[in-house]
């Protein structure tokens, strides 16, 4: 079944990043993150593979550690293997769609 992520799905909070599960089916989840400038998703691991796609804005994406990061902008993505530490930090208001599989 097709799924559209509309601008109405994007909700920001001045207090902390927002997280909304859009799809939760066996073998695949999609999660929408909305971060105001300066907010972060801390470094963490997952037992699954993860692809993060920047829908708008730009930020620093951690690759194994916070010291090893890359700046991504709208349309860019990064792929993480299982148990690979990852997280991100918003350099400006940013919307990220994560695929967990």
C-alpha positions in Angstrom: 0.0 0.0 0.0 1.4 3.4 -1.0 2.2 5.9 1.7 2.6 9.7 1.4 4.4 11.8 4.0 2.6 15.1 3.8 3.7 18.4 5.4 0.9 17.9 7.9 2.9 14.9 9.3 5.7 17.3 10.2 5.4 18.5 13.8 8.2 20.4 15.5 8.5 21.0 19.3 10.7 23.7 20.8 11.5 21.3 23.7 12.8 18.2 22.0 12.8 16.4 18.7 9.5 14.8 17.7 9.3 11.2 16.5 6.3 9.7 14.6 6.1 6.0 13.5 4.5 6.1 10.0 4.8 2.4 9.1 5.2 -0.6 11.4 5.0 -3.8 9.5 6.9 -7.1 9.8 10.5 -6.4 8.6 10.1 -2.6 8.0 9.4 0.5 10.0 9.5 4.1 8.9 9.9 6.9 11.5 9.6 10.6 10.9 11.9 12.8 13.0 11.4 16.6 13.2 14.2 18.6 14.8 14.5 22.3 15.5 17.9 23.8 15.0 20.3 22.6 17.8 18.2 19.5 18.7 19.8 16.1 18.5 19.1 12.4 18.4 21.8 11.0 20.7 24.2 8.3 19.6 22.6 4.9 19.9 22.6 1.4 18.2 19.9 -0.7 16.7 19.7 -4.5 16.1 18.5 -3.6 12.6 19.8 -1.8 9.5 18.8 1.8 9.2 18.7 4.3 6.3 18.1 7.9 7.2 17.0 10.3 4.5 16.9 14.1 4.9 13.6 15.4 3.7 14.4 19.1 4.5 17.0 21.1 6.3 20.6 20.0 7.1 22.4 18.4 9.9 25.4 16.4 11.2 25.0 12.6 11.1 27.2 10.5 13.4 29.0 7.6 11.8 30.1 5.3 14.6 30.9 8.2 17.0 30.1 11.9 17.4 33.7 12.7 16.4 33.1 11.0 13.0 30.3 12.8 11.3 29.2 14.1 7.9 26.9 17.0 7.0 23.8 16.0 5.1 21.2 18.2 3.4 17.8 17.7 1.7 17.9 14.6 -0.5 21.0 13.1 1.1 21.0 9.8 3.0 23.2 7.5 5.1 23.0 3.7 5.6 23.9 2.1 8.9 24.6 -1.5 9.5 23.2 -3.5 12.5 24.7 -2.4 15.9 26.5 0.6 14.2 26.3 3.6 16.5 24.4 6.5 14.9 22.5 9.7 15.6 22.2 13.2 14.3 22.2 16.9 15.1 20.2 19.6 13.4 22.2 22.5 12.0 18.9 24.1 11.0 15.3 22.9 11.3 15.4 19.4 9.8 13.0 16.6 8.9 14.5 13.1 8.6 12.8 9.9 7.5 14.3 6.7 8.9 13.8 3.3 7.4 14.5 0.4 9.8 14.7 -3.1 8.4 
